[in-house]
């Protein structure tokens, strides 16, 4: 591995770790990020995301706050559905995916991702799927996976993003409260404030999945702890809450990035590998966060790979072996390639996976100057519910549609 590739990988891992620990332990949060997070916790999406972007932007010869930038990259898709490529830092070595990636993709064949996942999920009772925290599209695909696995008997949905301790004065944890309510609240988790993530949870529960939280508890968190302590805590929590009691429980585990790795990444054992050892079950592990148009060092690879798969998410095969490139080569079983971006009614077409219908924004809510965040909720949703959908409308530009189930609705604006 050359120095540029090692530096790019190390930087990505450090930022991912800092972001995760920032969301779990307030001691890591700069004041601007903490203020934005509190605003987001009250549902003030536009104010929170604007303040993060401002803190992240360089001013004259002064660099912006790197943690604010990283958290902005994770939170801004809550109102845009995707991080714009022009806003994403493109730095990263061209060989991030390892030597010979171009030849490997060029000779590869493609199979339908959902069909291949279902075929392999029959041989295990644990499926682990990761996401990039900057990509709501990954959450929509997770619902597709959950839907496809349900006929096989998968019935538990373990989600890293769910708070594993009581919140907002309620004695229940984020997962238990979610199960009770049937929808996500602003206090359910940090990433679950994304309407797409909330839609994934809502859709999975409507299919019959029971949500499970397994993130570190407050008692397990230790200031200054390393990555391995968190990986161990997650795996132990999941084993204790599910598999020690029901070893054959068919479970879809939804994680962030390298938590899906069965082998050590950069010398550190990850949650999936530890869980594999505890359960003595070989899980089906799936990465969907590496070969994308927003992954530093992978855009040229994505151009080649996406041309192979057509209009549905696919998995590339080198002969009969699934092709896994980059950091997770040898550490996960499958690597998903999603289709190129496409839009309908001003919104990403993958939103259809959530099952909503287009809902026109009433003309009275269109801004005459500037921009406005328009949100849609179920008519009887409480004030702390995560929106069913939301979109930024800019004066003088085409007005996009919202997407929501066919239920009585109410609109709000920011």
C-alpha positions as CSV (number, residue, x, y, z in Angstrom):
1,X,0.0,0.0,0.0
2,X,1.5,3.3,-1.0
3,X,1.7,6.3,1.3
4,X,-1.2,8.2,-0.4
5,X,-3.6,5.3,-0.1
6,X,-2.7,4.7,3.5
7,X,-3.1,8.3,4.4
8,X,-6.5,8.5,2.6
9,X,-7.8,5.3,4.3
10,X,-6.5,6.5,7.8
11,X,-8.1,9.9,7.4
12,X,-11.4,8.4,6.4
13,X,-11.4,6.0,9.3
14,X,-10.4,8.7,11.8
15,X,-13.2,11.0,10.6
16,X,-15.7,8.2,10.7
17,X,-14.6,7.3,14.3
18,X,-14.7,10.9,15.5
19,X,-18.1,11.4,14.0
20,X,-19.5,8.2,15.6
21,X,-18.0,9.1,19.0
22,X,-19.1,12.7,18.7
23,X,-22.7,11.5,18.3
24,X,-22.4,9.2,21.3
25,X,-20.2,11.2,23.7
26,X,-20.7,14.9,24.0
27,X,-17.2,15.4,25.3
28,X,-15.9,15.2,21.8
29,X,-18.1,17.8,20.3
30,X,-16.9,21.3,19.4
31,X,-19.4,24.0,20.6
32,X,-20.7,24.8,17.1
33,X,-21.4,21.1,16.4
34,X,-23.0,20.6,19.8
35,X,-25.3,23.6,19.2
36,X,-26.2,22.3,15.8
37,X,-26.9,18.9,17.2
38,X,-29.2,20.3,19.9
39,X,-31.0,22.4,17.2
40,X,-31.5,19.2,15.2
41,X,-32.7,17.4,18.3
42,X,-35.5,20.0,18.4
43,X,-36.4,19.5,14.8
44,X,-34.7,22.7,13.5
45,X,-33.1,21.0,10.5
46,X,-32.4,24.1,8.4
47,X,-30.8,26.1,11.2
48,X,-28.6,23.2,12.3
49,X,-27.4,22.2,8.9
50,X,-26.7,25.8,7.8
51,X,-24.7,26.5,11.0
52,X,-22.6,23.3,10.4
53,X,-21.9,24.3,6.8
54,X,-20.9,27.8,7.9
55,X,-18.5,26.4,10.6
56,X,-17.0,24.0,8.0
57,X,-16.3,26.6,5.4
58,X,-12.8,28.1,5.2
59,X,-12.6,31.9,5.9
60,X,-9.7,33.7,4.1
61,X,-6.6,31.9,5.3
62,X,-8.3,30.1,8.2
63,X,-9.4,26.5,7.6
64,X,-12.9,25.4,8.5
65,X,-13.7,23.1,11.4
66,X,-13.0,19.6,10.1
67,X,-15.4,17.9,12.6
68,X,-18.2,20.4,11.6
69,X,-17.5,19.5,7.9
70,X,-17.7,15.8,8.6
71,X,-20.9,16.1,10.6
72,X,-22.4,18.5,8.0
73,X,-21.7,15.9,5.3
74,X,-23.7,13.4,7.4
75,X,-26.6,15.6,8.3
76,X,-27.1,17.8,5.2
77,X,-28.6,14.8,3.2
78,X,-31.5,14.9,5.8
79,X,-32.8,17.8,3.7
80,X,-31.3,17.0,0.3
81,X,-31.5,13.2,0.2
82,X,-27.9,13.0,-1.1
83,X,-24.7,14.9,-0.7
84,X,-24.0,16.7,-3.9
85,X,-20.8,15.6,-5.6
86,X,-19.7,19.2,-6.0
87,X,-19.9,19.6,-2.2
88,X,-18.0,16.4,-1.4
89,X,-14.3,16.5,-0.9
90,X,-12.8,14.6,-3.8
91,X,-9.4,14.1,-2.4
92,X,-8.1,10.6,-2.3
93,X,-5.6,8.4,-4.1
94,X,-6.7,6.9,-7.4
95,X,-5.7,3.4,-6.1
96,X,-7.9,3.4,-3.1
97,X,-9.5,0.3,-4.5
98,X,-6.2,-1.6,-4.8
99,X,-4.1,-2.5,-7.7
100,X,-5.7,-3.7,-10.9
101,X,-9.2,-2.5,-10.1
102,X,-9.9,-1.3,-13.6
103,X,-9.1,-4.7,-15.1
104,X,-11.1,-6.5,-12.5
105,X,-14.2,-4.4,-13.2
106,X,-13.8,-4.6,-17.0
107,X,-13.8,-8.4,-17.0
108,X,-16.5,-8.7,-14.3
109,X,-20.1,-9.9,-14.9
110,X,-23.1,-8.6,-12.9
111,X,-25.9,-10.2,-10.9
112,X,-29.0,-8.6,-9.4
113,X,-28.1,-7.6,-5.8
114,X,-31.3,-8.5,-4.1
115,X,-31.5,-11.9,-5.7
116,X,-28.0,-12.7,-4.8
117,X,-28.5,-11.5,-1.2
118,X,-31.6,-13.6,-0.8
119,X,-29.9,-16.7,-2.3
120,X,-27.0,-16.4,0.2
121,X,-29.1,-15.4,3.2
122,X,-30.8,-18.8,3.1
123,X,-27.5,-20.4,4.3
124,X,-27.3,-18.2,7.5
125,X,-29.4,-16.5,10.0
126,X,-27.4,-13.3,10.3
127,X,-27.2,-10.7,7.5
128,X,-25.1,-7.6,8.1
129,X,-25.5,-4.6,5.8
130,X,-23.5,-1.4,6.1
131,X,-24.2,2.2,5.0
132,X,-22.3,5.4,4.4
133,X,-23.6,7.9,6.9
134,X,-23.7,10.5,4.0
135,X,-26.1,8.4,1.9
136,X,-29.8,8.1,2.6
137,X,-30.0,6.0,-0.6
138,X,-28.3,3.2,1.4
139,X,-31.2,3.3,3.9
140,X,-33.8,2.9,1.1
141,X,-31.8,-0.1,-0.2
142,X,-31.8,-1.5,3.3
143,X,-35.6,-1.5,3.2
144,X,-35.5,-3.4,-0.1
145,X,-33.2,-6.0,1.6
146,X,-35.5,-6.2,4.7
147,X,-38.5,-6.7,2.4
148,X,-36.7,-9.5,0.4
149,X,-35.5,-11.3,3.6
150,X,-38.9,-11.3,5.3
151,X,-40.3,-14.4,3.4
152,X,-37.2,-16.3,4.6
153,X,-38.2,-15.7,8.2
154,X,-36.0,-12.8,9.1
155,X,-37.9,-10.9,11.8
156,X,-35.3,-8.9,13.9
157,X,-33.8,-5.6,12.7
158,X,-30.8,-4.7,14.8
159,X,-29.8,-1.0,14.1
160,X,-26.6,0.6,15.2
161,X,-28.2,4.1,15.0
162,X,-30.8,3.4,17.7
163,X,-30.0,4.9,21.1
164,X,-29.5,2.1,23.6
165,X,-30.5,4.0,26.7
166,X,-33.7,5.9,27.9
167,X,-34.3,9.2,26.2
168,X,-36.4,12.3,26.7
169,X,-37.6,11.4,30.1
170,X,-39.1,8.1,28.8
171,X,-37.9,4.9,30.7
172,X,-37.7,3.1,27.3
173,X,-34.7,2.9,25.1
174,X,-34.8,4.2,21.5
175,X,-35.6,0.8,20.2
176,X,-38.3,-0.1,22.7
177,X,-39.9,3.3,22.2
178,X,-39.7,2.9,18.4
179,X,-41.4,-0.5,18.7
180,X,-44.1,1.0,21.0
181,X,-44.8,4.0,18.7
182,X,-44.3,2.5,15.3
183,X,-42.4,5.5,14.1
184,X,-39.2,7.4,14.8
185,X,-39.0,10.4,17.1
186,X,-36.3,13.1,17.1
187,X,-34.9,11.4,20.2
188,X,-34.7,7.9,18.6
189,X,-31.2,8.5,17.4
190,X,-29.0,11.0,15.5
191,X,-29.0,9.4,12.0
192,X,-32.6,8.3,12.4
193,X,-33.7,12.0,12.2
194,X,-33.2,11.5,8.4
195,X,-36.7,11.0,7.0
196,X,-35.4,8.3,4.8
197,X,-33.9,6.4,7.7
198,X,-37.2,6.9,9.6
199,X,-39.0,5.6,6.5
200,X,-36.8,2.5,6.5
201,X,-37.6,1.8,10.1
202,X,-41.3,2.4,9.7
203,X,-41.4,0.2,6.6
204,X,-39.5,-2.6,8.2
205,X,-41.8,-2.6,11.3
206,X,-44.9,-2.7,9.0
207,X,-43.4,-5.9,7.5
208,X,-43.2,-7.4,11.0
209,X,-39.6,-6.7,12.0
210,X,-38.9,-6.0,15.7
211,X,-36.2,-3.3,16.2
212,X,-33.2,-4.0,18.4
213,X,-30.7,-1.5,19.8
214,X,-27.1,-2.7,20.4
215,X,-25.0,0.4,20.4
216,X,-22.9,1.2,23.5
217,X,-24.9,2.1,26.6
218,X,-24.0,5.1,28.6
219,X,-22.4,2.9,31.2
220,X,-20.1,1.3,28.6
221,X,-18.9,4.6,27.2
222,X,-15.4,5.6,28.4
223,X,-13.8,8.9,27.6
224,X,-10.7,8.4,25.4
225,X,-11.6,4.8,24.6
226,X,-10.4,3.3,21.3
227,X,-12.3,1.9,18.4
228,X,-11.9,-1.7,19.6
229,X,-13.8,-1.1,22.9
230,X,-16.8,0.1,21.0
231,X,-16.7,-2.8,18.5
232,X,-16.6,-5.3,21.4
233,X,-19.4,-3.5,23.2
234,X,-21.6,-3.6,20.2
235,X,-21.0,-7.2,19.4
236,X,-21.5,-8.2,23.1
237,X,-24.7,-6.2,23.4
238,X,-26.1,-7.8,20.2
239,X,-25.1,-11.3,21.4
240,X,-26.6,-10.8,24.8
241,X,-29.9,-9.3,23.7
242,X,-30.5,-11.7,20.8
243,X,-28.3,-14.7,20.1
244,X,-27.5,-15.9,23.6
245,X,-31.3,-16.4,24.0
246,X,-32.2,-17.3,20.5
247,X,-29.1,-18.6,18.6
248,X,-31.1,-19.2,15.4
249,X,-32.9,-15.8,15.4
250,X,-33.0,-14.6,11.8
251,X,-31.6,-11.1,12.1
252,X,-30.8,-8.2,9.7
253,X,-28.1,-6.1,11.3
254,X,-27.7,-2.5,9.9
255,X,-24.4,-0.9,10.6
256,X,-22.1,2.0,9.6
257,X,-19.2,1.4,7.3
258,X,-16.5,-1.0,8.7
259,X,-18.6,-2.5,11.5
260,X,-19.7,-5.0,8.8
261,X,-16.2,-6.3,8.3
262,X,-15.6,-9.9,9.4
263,X,-11.8,-9.5,9.3
264,X,-9.7,-6.7,11.0
265,X,-9.6,-3.4,9.2
266,X,-6.4,-1.4,9.6
267,X,-5.4,-3.8,12.4
268,X,-8.6,-3.5,14.4
269,X,-11.2,-6.2,14.8
270,X,-14.7,-5.1,13.9
271,X,-18.1,-5.8,15.3
272,X,-19.1,-8.4,12.6
273,X,-16.0,-10.4,13.2
274,X,-16.4,-10.3,17.0
275,X,-20.1,-11.3,16.6
276,X,-19.1,-14.2,14.3
277,X,-16.8,-15.5,17.0
278,X,-19.4,-15.1,19.8
279,X,-22.2,-16.8,17.8
280,X,-20.2,-19.3,15.9
281,X,-22.4,-18.3,12.9
282,X,-20.9,-17.2,9.6
283,X,-22.9,-14.0,8.7
284,X,-23.6,-12.8,5.3
285,X,-21.8,-9.4,5.2
286,X,-22.5,-6.7,2.6
287,X,-20.8,-3.4,1.8
288,X,-22.7,-0.8,-0.2
289,X,-20.5,2.2,0.7
290,X,-17.3,1.8,-1.2
291,X,-17.8,1.9,-5.0
292,X,-19.9,5.0,-5.3
293,X,-19.7,8.4,-7.0
294,X,-19.0,10.1,-3.7
295,X,-16.2,7.8,-2.4
296,X,-12.8,9.5,-2.6
297,X,-10.7,7.6,-5.0
298,X,-13.5,5.5,-6.4
299,X,-15.3,7.7,-8.9
300,X,-13.6,6.3,-11.9
301,X,-14.3,2.8,-10.7
302,X,-17.9,3.7,-10.1
303,X,-18.2,4.9,-13.7
304,X,-17.0,1.5,-14.9
305,X,-19.0,-0.5,-12.4
306,X,-22.3,1.3,-12.8
307,X,-22.2,0.7,-16.5
308,X,-22.2,-3.0,-15.8
309,X,-25.3,-3.2,-13.7
310,X,-28.0,-1.3,-15.6
311,X,-31.0,0.2,-13.7
312,X,-31.0,-2.1,-10.6
313,X,-28.5,-2.5,-7.9
314,X,-26.0,-5.2,-8.7
315,X,-23.1,-7.2,-7.5
316,X,-20.0,-7.7,-9.7
317,X,-18.5,-11.2,-10.1
318,X,-15.0,-12.0,-11.2
319,X,-15.7,-15.5,-12.7
320,X,-17.8,-17.1,-9.9
321,X,-16.4,-15.1,-7.0
322,X,-18.0,-11.8,-5.8
323,X,-15.8,-8.9,-6.5
324,X,-15.0,-6.8,-3.4
325,X,-12.7,-3.9,-3.9
326,X,-10.9,-1.5,-1.5
327,X,-10.8,-1.6,2.2
328,X,-13.1,-4.5,2.7
329,X,-11.5,-6.9,0.2
330,X,-11.5,-10.2,2.0
331,X,-13.5,-8.8,4.9
332,X,-17.1,-8.9,3.5
333,X,-18.9,-11.3,1.3
334,X,-20.6,-9.0,-1.2
335,X,-20.2,-5.5,-2.5
336,X,-23.3,-3.7,-3.9
337,X,-23.1,-1.2,-6.8
338,X,-26.1,1.2,-7.1
339,X,-27.3,2.6,-10.3
340,X,-26.4,6.1,-11.4
341,X,-28.4,9.0,-10.0
342,X,-31.8,9.6,-11.7
343,X,-34.6,12.0,-10.8
344,X,-38.4,12.3,-11.1
345,X,-40.4,15.3,-9.9
346,X,-37.2,16.9,-8.7
347,X,-36.4,14.0,-6.4
348,X,-34.2,10.9,-6.5
349,X,-36.0,7.9,-8.2
350,X,-34.8,5.6,-5.4
351,X,-37.3,7.2,-3.0
352,X,-39.8,4.9,-4.6
353,X,-38.3,2.0,-2.6
354,X,-39.9,3.6,0.5
355,X,-43.4,3.1,-1.0
356,X,-44.7,6.7,-0.8
357,X,-46.7,8.5,-3.4
358,X,-45.9,11.9,-4.9
359,X,-47.6,14.8,-2.9
360,X,-47.7,18.2,-4.5
361,X,-46.5,21.1,-2.3
362,X,-49.4,23.5,-1.8
363,X,-48.7,26.7,-3.7
364,X,-49.2,28.8,-0.5
365,X,-46.1,27.2,0.9
366,X,-43.8,28.2,-2.0
367,X,-41.3,30.9,-1.0
368,X,-41.4,34.2,-2.9
369,X,-37.8,35.0,-1.9
370,X,-35.0,32.8,-0.6
371,X,-35.6,29.2,0.3
372,X,-37.9,27.3,2.6
373,X,-37.8,23.7,4.0
374,X,-41.2,22.2,3.5
375,X,-42.0,19.1,5.6
376,X,-44.9,16.7,5.6
377,X,-46.1,14.7,8.6
378,X,-48.9,12.3,9.3
379,X,-51.8,14.5,10.4
380,X,-51.8,13.0,13.9
381,X,-48.0,12.8,14.4
382,X,-46.7,14.3,17.6
383,X,-44.5,17.4,17.5
384,X,-41.3,15.3,18.0
385,X,-42.0,12.9,15.1
386,X,-39.4,12.7,12.3
387,X,-41.0,14.1,9.1
388,X,-42.3,11.6,6.6
389,X,-40.5,13.7,4.0
390,X,-39.0,17.1,3.6
391,X,-37.4,19.1,0.8
392,X,-35.9,22.6,0.2
393,X,-37.8,24.8,-2.1
394,X,-36.1,27.8,-3.6
395,X,-37.9,30.8,-5.0
396,X,-38.0,31.0,-8.8
397,X,-36.9,27.4,-9.3
398,X,-39.0,24.3,-10.1
399,X,-40.9,23.1,-7.1
400,X,-40.2,19.4,-6.3
401,X,-42.8,16.9,-5.0
402,X,-42.9,15.4,-1.5
403,X,-43.4,11.7,-1.1
404,X,-45.7,10.3,1.6
405,X,-48.0,7.4,2.3
406,X,-51.7,7.7,1.4
407,X,-52.8,9.0,4.9
408,X,-54.1,12.3,6.2
409,X,-51.2,14.7,6.1
410,X,-50.1,18.1,7.6
411,X,-47.4,20.4,6.3
412,X,-44.9,22.5,8.1
413,X,-42.2,24.9,7.0
414,X,-38.9,26.3,8.1
